[in-house]
């Protein structure tokens, strides 16, 4: 599995290059992450890490997730409840739609939001981070009700 800036096997060296220790807990987190698909909350990741190694601490998981995102191995967005939801890369950048009534969610591929992103650039000189785009509203079914 590869991240935007390299393969997962390079992670220990990249941590050390940043002056960070490579620990058993961090290795457990990387093993857990490489087995995930889709979006998963930080608390779900902590639970999976603790199931694999009971000595794993939430603070280590969250600090390591931050570094892994900086290195391009994962991204995050926010759910309707505001919690961070992580997804592995390389997944194409995508936004999200969420129905505030039923809670259903959909991914927005780049092509669907490209005109909006381009308008932000042309009108405001703003480069949008598509991974963090969350549009909340009502789905077709809930809007009909």
C-alpha positions in Angstrom: 0.0 0.0 0.0 1.3 3.4 -0.8 0.7 6.9 0.4 1.0 10.1 -1.6 4.6 10.5 -0.7 5.8 6.9 -0.6 5.1 3.5 0.7 3.9 2.4 4.1 7.2 0.5 4.8 9.0 3.9 4.8 7.0 5.3 7.7 9.4 4.3 10.5 12.3 6.1 8.7 10.1 9.1 8.1 9.2 9.3 11.8 12.8 9.0 12.8 13.8 11.7 10.2 11.4 14.0 12.1 13.1 13.2 15.4 10.2 11.0 16.5 10.6 7.5 18.0 9.2 4.5 16.2 7.3 2.6 18.9 5.4 -0.6 19.2 2.2 1.4 19.6 2.9 3.3 16.3 3.6 0.0 14.5 0.3 -1.4 15.8 -1.5 1.7 14.5 0.0 1.3 11.0 -1.0 -2.4 11.0 -4.5 -1.5 11.9 -4.7 1.3 9.3 -3.5 -0.9 6.5 -6.5 -3.2 7.2 -9.1 -0.5 7.0 -11.3 0.6 4.1 -13.6 3.6 3.8 -14.0 6.2 6.6 -13.4 5.4 10.2 -13.4 7.6 13.3 -10.5 8.2 15.6 -12.2 6.4 18.4 -12.8 3.4 16.2 -9.1 3.3 15.3 -8.2 3.6 19.0 -10.5 0.6 19.8 -9.0 -1.5 17.1 -5.5 -0.6 18.2 -6.3 -1.5 21.8 -7.8 -4.8 20.7 -4.5 -5.6 19.0 -2.3 -4.2 21.8 -3.9 -3.2 25.1 -1.0 -0.8 25.9 -1.9 1.5 23.1 -2.9 5.0 24.4 -5.4 7.3 22.6 -2.9 10.2 22.7 -0.3 8.2 20.8 -2.9 7.2 18.2 -4.1 10.8 17.6 -0.6 12.3 17.5 0.5 9.6 15.1 -2.6 10.1 12.9 -1.6 13.8 12.7 1.9 12.9 11.5 0.6 10.3 9.0 -1.7 12.9 7.5 1.1 15.4 7.2 3.1 12.7 5.4 0.2 12.1 3.0 -0.8 8.6 4.1 -4.3 9.5 5.2 -6.7 12.3 5.2 -9.6 13.3 7.3 -13.0 14.9 7.1 -15.7 15.7 9.7 -18.9 13.9 10.2 -22.3 15.5 11.0 -21.4 15.2 14.7 -18.1 17.0 14.1 -15.9 13.9 14.8 -12.9 13.4 12.5 -13.2 10.5 10.1 -10.0 9.2 8.6 -9.5 7.6 5.2 -6.4 6.1 3.7 -4.6 7.4 0.7 -4.0 7.1 -2.1 -7.7 7.7 -2.5 -8.7 10.5 -4.8 -9.6 13.7 -3.1 -13.3 13.8 -2.5 -15.9 15.8 -0.7 -18.9 14.6 1.2 -22.7 15.1 1.2 -24.6 14.4 4.4 -28.4 14.4 5.0 -29.1 16.1 8.3 -32.3 14.2 8.6 -31.6 10.6 8.0 -27.8 10.7 8.4 -27.0 9.1 5.0 -23.7 10.1 3.5 -22.2 10.1 0.0 -18.8 10.8 -1.4 -18.5 13.7 -3.9 -15.9 12.9 -6.6 -13.7 15.7 -7.8 -15.5 16.1 -11.2 -18.8 16.9 -9.5 -17.4 19.8 -7.4 -14.8 21.0 -9.9 -16.9 24.0 -11.1 -17.3 25.2 -7.5 -13.6 24.7 -6.7 -12.7 26.6 -9.8 -15.0 29.4 -9.0 -13.5 29.8 -5.6 -10.0 30.0 -7.2 -11.1 32.5 -9.9 -13.2 34.7 -7.7 -11.3 34.6 -4.4 -7.9 33.2 -5.2 -8.7 30.4 -2.7 -7.4 26.8 -3.1 -10.0 24.6 -1.5 -9.1 21.4 0.3 -11.6 19.0 -1.2 -11.0 16.3 1.5 -12.6 18.7 4.1 -15.6 19.6 2.0 -18.8 18.6 3.7 -22.2 19.8 2.3 -25.0 19.2 4.7 -28.6 19.3 3.6 -31.5 17.0 2.8 -31.4 13.9 0.6 -34.1 13.5 -2.0 -36.2 11.2 0.2 -36.1 13.5 3.3 -36.7 16.6 1.2 -39.9 15.0 -0.1 -41.2 14.3 3.4 
